[in-house]
């Protein structure tokens, strides 16, 4: 940022080796994201998940939790074992703490998953 303090932060997590820990893993992921948001003390505004069966889109899911001032989302391509998680917060909410919590939960639930990328961007 050019001489000013960032008002927001954006953390992205990329994984390989994802395998569904439960049937209906989109619902599982949505609950994981919602629980992490709640533990962080961030106000949830709305949440939604779409599970894809492969007929129109590749098998997997998209889950999003809209939060006060931004979002937390996860996108999965089940057949490829790819999982991308996106944490964007503004104000006093710490995206790094949320990312750490989400990563801990995912790593515990999905043996063999590997974090291949983690990036933090200052926003605004």
Secondary structure, DSSP 8 states (H G I E B T S, - for coil): --SS--SEEEEEEEEES---SSSSHHHHHHHHHHHHHHHTT--EEEEEEEEE-SSSS-SEEEEEEEETTEEEEEEEEGGGTEEEEEEEEETT--HHHHHHHHHHHHHHHSTT-EEEEEEEEEE-
